[in-house]
Amino acid sequence: MQLTINGIDTRYVLDNEGGGPTLTFIHQLGGDLSVWDQMAGYFRHGYNVLRYDLRGHGRTAVSQDAFSIRDLADDLAELLDKLGAKTTHLVGLSIGGMVAQTFAINHADKVDSLTVVGAPAFIPEEAQPTFRQRAASVRENGVASMVDATLERWLTPQFRKAHPEVVEQIGETIAQTPVEGFARAAEAISRFNVRDKLAAIDKPTLVIAGEHDSGTPHAASQVIADTVPGARFELLNAAHLSPVEESQRFCALLNDVLRTSAS
């Protein structure tokens, strides 16, 4: 399904068999909504499950100009408005976790609960060049050149060996990401910083990190849990894509925060 959001043709999938509250999943850099397929299958019986492709990812068009994480959060606000969803439970992975934090700050009235996965509260100054270099590299060499190194960061060696078909599908999604979509999102990540605003979030919040995540060390995610009042922190035996590697445990944790916010 497609909608024009802030002038950009945007793909989304809404599984609404459950007819309950809206539950929105936001994917990672170089990903698309398919990373949440398993979660959608689990939660669609009790929720209206929304997944969508960020600007320049999957089947969502590449925007003409550079953008910020705040722009991506505003995209979600307009998408929810057009779908008639007044509020949502929000789950974001990696850049999706950055979008989710920003959304919870700037569109607080639309948030029922917040789950941040594999994302920091800010990009430290010394790490900012890494994302700018990533953007330059894909512009020069194509996104496919990033696949092997990215998969090594995203998934543990044990998981990659045991589930080659999953690894292949995720790798194909990375390779098919439009160059400017990837590059502009990487540049947006390099400028991300909401550390000083997190204390204003007053919704049930869950922060999940991967114990073996080299790209986003769990100490960086812990900052979110330490700053958002009442937030819960959980460390899973996974690398960056903990919802993929530890799907059962992830589901159980998400179920907990969803139940907490409903009580």
C-alpha positions as CSV (number, residue, x, y, z in Angstrom):
1,M,0.0,0.0,0.0
2,Q,1.2,3.5,-0.8
3,L,0.5,7.0,0.5
4,T,2.1,10.3,-0.3
5,I,3.7,11.5,2.9
6,N,5.3,15.0,3.0
7,G,5.5,14.8,-0.8
8,I,7.2,11.3,-0.8
9,D,5.5,8.1,-2.1
10,T,5.7,5.9,0.9
11,R,5.1,2.1,1.2
12,Y,3.3,0.8,4.3
13,V,1.6,-2.4,5.4
14,L,-1.2,-2.4,7.9
15,D,-2.2,-5.7,9.5
16,N,-5.4,-4.9,11.3
17,E,-7.0,-8.3,12.0
18,G,-6.8,-7.6,15.7
19,G,-8.6,-4.3,15.6
20,G,-6.9,-3.2,18.8
21,P,-4.5,-0.3,19.5
22,T,-2.0,0.6,16.8
23,L,1.5,-0.8,17.1
24,T,4.1,0.7,14.7
25,F,7.5,-0.8,13.8
26,I,10.4,1.2,12.3
27,H,13.3,-0.6,10.6
28,Q,17.1,-0.1,10.5
29,L,19.4,1.8,8.1
30,G,19.6,-0.3,4.9
31,G,16.6,-2.3,5.8
32,D,12.9,-2.2,5.0
33,L,9.6,-3.2,6.7
34,S,10.3,-6.9,6.1
35,V,12.6,-7.1,9.1
36,W,9.4,-7.0,11.2
37,D,7.6,-9.7,9.4
38,Q,7.8,-12.2,12.3
39,M,6.7,-9.5,14.8
40,A,3.8,-8.5,12.7
41,G,2.6,-12.1,12.5
42,Y,2.8,-12.4,16.3
43,F,1.1,-9.2,17.3
44,R,-1.5,-8.7,14.5
45,H,-4.1,-10.6,16.4
46,G,-4.3,-8.1,19.2
47,Y,-3.1,-4.9,17.4
48,N,-3.3,-2.8,14.3
49,V,0.3,-3.5,13.2
50,L,1.8,-0.8,11.0
51,R,5.1,-1.2,9.2
52,Y,6.5,1.1,6.6
53,D,9.7,1.9,4.6
54,L,11.6,5.0,5.6
55,R,12.5,7.6,3.0
56,G,14.8,6.1,0.4
57,H,14.4,2.6,1.7
58,G,12.5,-0.4,0.3
59,R,9.7,0.9,-1.9
60,T,9.5,4.4,-0.5
61,A,10.8,7.1,-2.8
62,V,14.1,8.9,-2.3
63,S,13.5,12.5,-1.2
64,Q,14.9,15.3,-3.3
65,D,16.8,16.9,-0.5
66,A,18.8,16.0,2.6
67,F,16.8,15.3,5.7
68,S,17.1,14.9,9.5
69,I,15.9,12.3,12.0
70,R,13.2,14.9,13.0
71,D,12.0,14.9,9.4
72,L,11.6,11.1,9.5
73,A,9.6,11.4,12.8
74,D,7.4,14.0,11.1
75,D,6.8,11.6,8.2
76,L,5.5,9.0,10.7
77,A,3.2,11.6,12.3
78,E,1.7,12.4,8.9
79,L,1.4,8.7,8.0
80,L,-0.5,8.0,11.3
81,D,-2.8,11.0,10.7
82,K,-3.6,9.8,7.2
83,L,-4.4,6.3,8.5
84,G,-6.6,7.7,11.2
85,A,-4.4,6.5,14.1
86,K,-4.6,9.0,16.9
87,T,-1.9,7.2,19.0
88,T,0.5,4.3,18.7
89,H,2.8,2.0,20.5
90,L,6.1,2.6,18.9
91,V,9.0,0.2,18.3
92,G,12.2,1.4,16.5
93,L,15.4,-0.5,15.6
94,S,18.7,1.3,14.9
95,I,17.9,4.5,12.9
96,G,14.3,3.5,13.6
97,G,15.1,3.8,17.3
98,M,16.3,7.3,16.7
99,V,13.2,8.1,14.9
100,A,11.1,6.6,17.7
101,Q,12.9,8.7,20.4
102,T,12.4,11.9,18.3
103,F,8.8,11.0,17.7
104,A,8.2,10.5,21.4
105,I,9.7,13.9,22.2
106,N,8.1,15.9,19.4
107,H,4.8,14.1,19.1
108,A,4.3,13.0,22.7
109,D,0.5,13.1,22.4
110,K,0.6,10.3,19.8
111,V,2.6,7.8,21.9
112,D,1.2,5.0,24.0
113,S,4.6,3.3,24.7
114,L,8.1,3.5,23.4
115,T,10.5,0.6,22.7
116,V,14.0,1.6,21.5
117,V,16.2,-1.2,20.1
118,G,19.9,-1.0,19.3
119,A,20.0,2.8,19.2
120,P,21.9,5.4,21.2
121,A,20.6,8.7,22.5
122,F,23.1,10.6,20.5
123,I,26.1,10.1,18.1
124,P,29.3,11.2,19.9
125,E,31.5,13.6,18.0
126,E,34.2,11.1,17.5
127,A,31.7,8.7,15.8
128,Q,30.1,11.2,13.5
129,P,32.8,10.8,10.7
130,T,32.0,7.1,10.5
131,F,28.5,7.7,9.2
132,R,29.6,10.5,6.8
133,Q,32.3,8.1,5.5
134,R,29.7,5.4,5.1
135,A,27.6,7.9,3.0
136,A,30.6,8.8,0.8
137,S,31.5,5.1,0.4
138,V,28.1,4.0,-0.9
139,R,28.0,7.0,-3.3
140,E,31.3,5.9,-4.7
141,N,31.0,2.1,-4.5
142,G,27.3,1.3,-4.3
143,V,25.3,0.0,-1.4
144,A,26.2,-3.6,-2.3
145,S,29.8,-2.9,-1.2
146,M,28.5,-2.5,2.4
147,V,26.7,-5.9,2.6
148,D,29.4,-8.2,4.1
149,A,30.7,-5.8,6.7
150,T,27.2,-4.8,7.7
151,L,26.0,-8.4,8.2
152,E,29.0,-9.0,10.4
153,R,28.0,-6.1,12.6
154,W,24.3,-7.0,12.6
155,L,24.3,-10.7,13.3
156,T,26.5,-13.0,15.4
157,P,28.6,-15.6,13.7
158,Q,26.6,-18.4,15.3
159,F,23.3,-17.0,13.9
160,R,24.8,-16.4,10.5
161,K,26.0,-20.0,10.3
162,A,22.7,-21.4,11.6
163,H,20.3,-19.3,9.4
164,P,21.9,-18.6,6.0
165,E,18.5,-18.0,4.4
166,V,17.7,-15.2,6.8
167,V,21.2,-13.7,6.3
168,E,20.8,-13.9,2.5
169,Q,17.4,-12.1,2.6
170,I,18.7,-9.3,4.9
171,G,21.8,-8.9,2.7
172,E,19.6,-8.6,-0.4
173,T,17.6,-5.9,1.2
174,I,20.7,-3.9,2.1
175,A,22.0,-4.2,-1.5
176,Q,18.7,-3.0,-3.0
177,T,18.6,0.1,-0.9
178,P,18.9,3.2,-3.1
179,V,22.3,4.9,-2.9
180,E,20.9,8.3,-1.9
181,G,18.4,6.9,0.5
182,F,21.2,5.1,2.4
183,A,23.6,8.0,2.2
184,R,21.2,10.7,3.3
185,A,20.0,8.5,6.2
186,A,23.6,7.9,7.3
187,E,24.2,11.6,7.2
188,A,21.1,12.2,9.3
189,I,22.3,9.7,11.8
190,S,25.6,11.5,12.1
191,R,23.8,14.6,13.4
192,F,21.4,12.8,15.8
193,N,21.3,14.0,19.4
194,V,18.2,13.9,21.7
195,R,20.1,13.3,24.9
196,D,19.0,16.5,26.6
197,K,15.3,16.0,25.8
198,L,14.8,12.4,26.9
199,A,13.8,13.2,30.4
200,A,10.6,14.7,29.1
201,I,9.3,11.4,27.9
202,D,6.6,10.2,30.3
203,K,5.3,7.0,28.5
204,P,6.2,3.4,29.4
205,T,9.6,2.9,27.8
206,L,11.6,-0.2,27.1
207,V,15.2,-0.1,25.9
208,I,16.7,-3.3,24.3
209,A,20.4,-3.8,23.4
210,G,22.4,-6.6,21.9
211,E,25.2,-7.9,24.1
212,H,27.4,-8.4,21.0
213,D,26.4,-5.2,19.1
214,S,29.6,-3.6,18.1
215,G,27.9,-0.8,16.1
216,T,25.8,0.4,19.1
217,P,27.5,-0.7,22.3
218,H,24.9,-1.5,25.0
219,A,26.3,1.3,27.2
220,A,25.1,3.8,24.6
221,S,21.6,2.4,24.8
222,Q,21.8,2.3,28.6
223,V,22.0,6.1,28.5
224,I,18.4,6.2,27.2
225,A,17.1,3.9,30.0
226,D,19.0,5.9,32.6
227,T,17.5,9.2,31.4
228,V,13.9,8.4,30.6
229,P,12.0,8.2,33.9
230,G,11.0,4.7,34.8
231,A,12.5,3.1,31.6
232,R,13.4,-0.6,31.6
233,F,16.7,-1.8,30.1
234,E,17.1,-5.4,28.8
235,L,20.3,-6.9,27.2
236,L,19.8,-9.8,24.8
237,N,22.2,-12.4,23.5
238,A,22.4,-10.9,20.0
239,A,24.3,-8.4,17.9
240,H,22.5,-5.4,16.3
241,L,19.3,-7.2,15.0
242,S,18.1,-8.5,18.3
243,P,14.5,-8.8,17.1
244,V,15.8,-11.3,14.5
245,E,18.2,-13.2,16.6
246,E,16.2,-13.4,19.8
247,S,12.7,-13.1,18.5
248,Q,11.0,-15.1,21.2
249,R,12.6,-13.1,24.0
250,F,12.0,-9.9,22.2
251,C,8.3,-10.7,21.8
252,A,8.0,-11.4,25.5
253,L,9.7,-8.2,26.5
254,L,7.5,-6.2,24.1
255,N,4.4,-7.9,25.4
256,D,5.3,-6.8,28.9
257,V,5.6,-3.1,28.0
258,L,2.4,-3.2,25.9
259,R,0.5,-4.7,28.9
260,T,2.1,-2.2,31.3
261,S,0.9,0.7,29.2
262,A,-2.6,-0.8,29.0
263,S,-3.0,-1.2,32.7
